[in-house]
């Protein structure tokens, strides 16, 4: 289904980032793109999909630059409209001159995301592909780029279409049962539907769980460094970053707020957060910092928990262990001050789940980085479908809720309510790609069951 654009303006935008570079691209899209390109290049014609070397002129016929002009004729373009790209020498001044010239020839500046919006309305991409484009620009992870490339290639679209196909089959059967009871229907149809419902339910649950695990691939993984005051958190951050990012002091409570920095580990760009030491503090500002520490722990994918090996566990340490006991996240324990006599009791620490234990020494920093990379790689396994936005996750959760309700209605042979829930599931899952139309169900009904023959 194609939804035609109402707006017939020709839009223009600089498609490359600001700054100095070898090439700058200005992109036109719309009904006047081709005629504007002819005016700027002073060519009588342009061959579609052919790079034409041309001098570029402004609206006063003064030469701006010499560059490449590329013409993509509708509908064989990203937006489905005529598109022209001017590839000039890099630099914001040249790009602005080309842009201003297009505006003088009655183009207008594109709104944010308008090229992708036109591609969607002209049926060139669906919503899942549009979101993949947006996320691909934002992601800092190499694995995230590969994952989003799959979605851009239609992986999520195919996933949705397969589910819609089964739901349409169910809905068509229900409508036939309600309105055309005299028709001969397959005897095993109810069992088929039960099996399809179970398969869809399992698939949606697995997709939601996997997507939450892989969220860091798209939005970035977060590692929280926690521990009581003066245990060596800031020193560890500086070692991981190989720079003096945080102030190191023997005074407890020096770090009163979270300090966040990024570092590349393997193929992953991660955010490492040095948190305020956890203790009972009387200082109001320090209390606020400790509250932010708890929030950071909730948001983190991996927790680096530091304990002073030269002293027995105290109440502050036990409070941290209690927090870790309640966590389902990957935990790495580092024992600091290992050059001193070890007095710590490791009993409670060793009982923690998903835990790796390290002595915090120079030699073990490389081992720690290897362990971090291993955990990140596990969380980045990209087999199966991954939802890349809260919007997509919400749509799947609504679909799953309707599927669960529909199963109950089918058991009680309440076909009207069953049909309602299946219709809700169809609308929810379709929000990921393109709106569901009731006519799609009618096509299945009359095609699958040969009604009205």
NORDA-V874537 format. One record per helix or strand. SS is the DSSP state (@ for helix, = for strand). FROM is the first residue (numbers start at 1). LEN is the number of residues. If there is no record, write none. Layout:
SS|FROM|LEN + SS|FROM|LEN
This chain:
=|11|4 + =|23|7 + @|33|9 + =|52|6 + =|63|10 + =|83|7 + @|92|13 + =|108|2 + @|114|8 + @|127|12 + @|142|11 + @|155|25 + @|189|25 + @|215|5 + =|221|7 + @|233|9 + =|259|7 + =|268|7 + @|284|16 + =|302|7 + @|315|11 + =|330|7 + @|347|4 + =|355|5 + @|362|18 + @|390|22 + @|415|16 + @|438|11
